[in-house]
Amino acid sequence: MLALTIGITWLLVGDVNEALNIGVAISAVKTVIYYLYERTWDHITLGMPS
């Protein structure tokens, strides 16, 4: 997925270094968002006994 993001960004921006920077930044942000998402769902019980 990272390679796809970098490839599309490279096509749109035209600069491989900028595409790499954007790709790495997006991956870092997605990792943090996924972590926060999972932590949030871990605290939701939806009526199930603990």
C-alpha positions as CSV (number, residue, x, y, z in Angstrom):
1,M,0.0,0.0,0.0
2,L,2.9,2.3,0.7
3,A,4.3,1.7,-2.7
4,L,1.0,2.5,-4.3
5,T,0.6,5.7,-2.4
6,I,4.1,6.8,-3.3
7,G,3.6,5.9,-7.0
8,I,0.3,7.8,-7.3
9,T,1.8,10.8,-5.5
10,W,4.8,10.7,-7.7
11,L,2.6,10.8,-10.8
12,L,0.6,13.7,-9.4
13,V,3.5,15.8,-7.9
14,G,6.2,14.8,-10.3
15,D,9.0,14.8,-7.6
16,V,10.1,11.4,-6.2
17,N,11.5,12.9,-3.0
18,E,8.3,14.7,-2.2
19,A,6.3,11.6,-3.0
20,L,8.4,9.6,-0.6
21,N,7.9,12.2,2.1
22,I,4.2,12.2,1.6
23,G,4.0,8.4,1.5
24,V,5.9,8.0,4.7
25,A,3.9,10.7,6.5
26,I,0.6,9.2,5.4
27,S,1.7,5.8,6.7
28,A,2.7,7.2,10.0
29,V,-0.6,9.0,10.3
30,K,-2.6,5.9,9.4
31,T,-0.7,3.9,12.0
32,V,-1.6,6.4,14.7
33,I,-5.2,6.6,13.7
34,Y,-5.5,2.8,13.6
35,Y,-4.0,2.5,17.1
36,L,-6.4,5.1,18.5
37,Y,-9.3,3.4,16.7
38,E,-8.5,0.1,18.2
39,R,-7.9,1.5,21.7
40,T,-11.3,3.2,21.5
41,W,-13.1,0.0,20.5
42,D,-11.3,-1.8,23.3
43,H,-13.2,0.4,25.8
44,I,-16.6,-0.1,24.3
45,T,-18.4,-3.2,25.7
46,L,-21.8,-3.0,23.8
47,G,-23.7,-4.6,26.6
48,M,-21.4,-7.6,27.0
49,P,-20.6,-8.7,30.5
50,S,-17.0,-8.2,31.5
